[in-house]
Amino acid sequence: MKINKLLSLIFFGSLISLTACNNGTTKIAVADSSYTNEEKLEIARLAAAEEGKYDQVSDFKNGRAVVIFSDSVGILSINGDITVLPEVKELQNFYFGMAAGVTRKGEPCFVDTIGKIIKTFPDYQSVNSFSVDGYTNFFHKNGKFGLMDRNFKEIIPAKYNQTSWWEDGLFIVEKDGKWGAVDKDDKTIIPFEYTNLGMMDEKGRILARNISGQGFIDKTGKVIVPLQFSNLSNFSKNLARFQDKESSNYGLINSTGTITVKPIYFGIDEFKNDLAKVYVYLPIHHDNNVTVRGYIDSTGKEVIKAKYLEASDFSKEGFALVSDSTKTFYIDKHENIILPYLPNNNPETVELSEFENGFAKIKSVNGATYHMDRYQRILTSSDLKKLRNEYFRK
């Protein structure tokens, strides 16, 4: 078993000092320069959540986080100041300085970063926050979807039955039982001839389905992977999962539709941070079968043997949360075991959570909450608040 205890690190020319306690816990010094901007924002979010005032704290977007508490909605600044929105009952994350929401009267709306309702839509059922290029879909009371721009102008009227979203210049929609895509001028770009279209990925590929099966088309409608597969997933690491019709097992195809991993697995998840979780079915006994989990790389090599009863995806920090028949613990990509040591607690008696935005939440047996960072250092509630105050002084 490998347990890392860091005593000192040097990052970007700055000394980061850590104090090691006798019980194995390490504490982080205030003004630590090792954290990324994303991690600093997560520290601000966690510090707010640890205060116990809020039922839910969203990620920070445009310098604001949405909080829910006591049937109320508020906007939280990075340094912890709260603006309560008495006229709003639901709010999405901020983009372009605005967040879509719903008023207490049940009307869709947009709110600015100081909490002012800047637009309501009494004729709509819902609106969504804007995409990166400044457009969003809306759902009208007539039961149809349309498209609006950042000036709240309807550039496509509410006329489509379903949509998978606006993405990179295309509004992927359904009408009369067929799916296609139009541009912002409502000009048809992808013909309405599919039984389903998914969202476009970062390379402009769209998962498509017709009566012959599933495949991929590009944003012009050109078929790039023949529509002949079953239970096809979106691409990750330029690989997509498919299900073999005869064996019902899963394998992988590449971006041209060539099978690169034969269908030998009971299940395959998407690649996350270079590895994909795979499932292997073990028929131990006719009434006592077990599914175990492991990980493969993009070549199909099983780099971590399928043996875990439960397993998360690997985080970008390089950790996964796994369970065997006796305990739950973290592993890195070399399958080193990582167990956090908490004050006055046996590491076997804590509740562990997956890494998210650089930190993993850990509960001790007595209910106290801690967070472990990617350096495997333990942060207390006090540490989080001190760091937030240092990074985001009022």
Beta strands, then each sheet from edge to edge (+ up, - down):
strand 1: 8-11
strand 2: 14-20
strand 3: 26-28
strand 4: 56-57
strand 5: 64-69
strand 6: 72-77
strand 7: 82-84
strand 8: 88-91
strand 9: 98-103
strand 10: 108-112
strand 11: 117-120
strand 12: 124-127
strand 13: 135-140
strand 14: 145-149
strand 15: 154-160
strand 16: 162-167
strand 17: 170-175
strand 18: 178-182
strand 19: 188-194
strand 20: 196-200
strand 21: 205-210
strand 22: 213-218
strand 23: 223-229
strand 24: 240-243
strand 25: 250-253
strand 26: 259-265
strand 27: 267-272
strand 28: 275-282
strand 29: 290-296
strand 30: 302-308
strand 31: 310-311
strand 32: 319-323
strand 33: 328-332
strand 34: 337-338
strand 35: 351-356
strand 36: 359-363
strand 37: 369-373
strand 38: 378-379
sheet 1: 1+ 2- 3+
sheet 2: 4+ 5- 6+ 7-
sheet 3: 8+ 9- 10+ 11-
sheet 4: 12+ 13- 14+ 15-
sheet 5: 16+ 17- 18+ 19-
sheet 6: 20+ 21- 22+ 23-
sheet 7: 24+ 25- 26+
sheet 8: 27+ 28- 29+ 30-
sheet 9: 31+ 32- 33+ 34-
sheet 10: 35+ 36- 37+ 38-
end
